[in-house]
Amino acid sequence: MPMSDYALAQLANERLAHAREVAARRALVRSLTPRRSLRIRLGGVLVALGRRLLAEPAPQPAAS
């Protein structure tokens, strides 16, 4: 049974209102959590890269 235009519009409005509520909640949580500075984030990335470069290479399969 096809949905009427009014029912479809109501459903879309409900879903849009819910999506806006979720986005607002996420924005609030994001604004309350402390952000690390660019220097700290960059340092973490460089440390991870250095550890990866120093790791032992994967063993190569023996040629038969």
QUIDATA-V919305 format. One record per pair of residues at least 24 apart in sequence whose ideal C-beta (glycine too) atoms are under 10 Angstrom apart, sorted by the first residue. I is the first residue (numbers start at 1). J is the second residue. Records with the same first field share a line. If there is no record, write none. Layout:
BEGIN
I=J / J
END
This chain:
BEGIN
none
END
